[in-house]
Amino acid sequence: MTDRSQMSRRHLRDGGTTGEDVVMIAALAPRFLLHPSPVGEVLIVASDEALLTVHPIHGPAEPELEGLARRYGDVEPGPEHPLARRAADQLDEYFARERRGFDLPLDVDQTTGFTRLALEAIRQIPYGETAGYGEVAIAAGSPGAARAVGTACANTPFSIVIPVHRVVRADGSLGEYGGHPEVKRFLVDLERAAGV
């Protein structure tokens, strides 16, 4: 990547709107694909540098894509985008029990403060294991912030890749998983069946 494009990308993140930046937006339009999985279609959106979202959707993709377009500009179909394909391949390996973690660049700049700390703590929960919301809050450096961990889990654009399904209630019950507890149950059972 040239210094000029790095400068333009940085300027875009800082709110720049010169004519040169508009040209850069067109060149950097994120690409998406809807990838089938055992838990429904997974929306994968990638820029040239990182994944912007990877999570199951339960309904039409248009509302999700409209939200992403407000943040990033046009989001166009890109079933052959190399990074989106890499994410799809790794998801397939995960669901086939051939992969226990993901090696993908994520645009974590979307998250800040405690949310980022909570998601980093969640990434440390081993495959096939679970941790309580309170335990994650402690690991993220804010004991007593269990509800904030729940909010971080509910709002992450990277569910599965960041294993928020491994975070459970204090009594060990699974919880809702964005209103789809059957997806959380499937993912936890998938990992437990694979053995540790």
Buried (B, 14 or more C-beta within 10 A) or exposed (E): EEEEEEEBBEBBEEEBEEEEBEEBBEEBBBBBBBBEBEBBBBBBBBBBEBBBBBBBBEEEBEEBBEEBBEEBBEBEEBEEBEBBBBBBEBBBEBBEEEBBEBEBEBBBEBBEEBBBBBBBBBBEBEBBEBBBBBBBBBBBEBEEBBEBBBBBBBBBBBBBBBBBBBBBBEEEEBBEBBEBEEBBEBBBEBBEEBEE
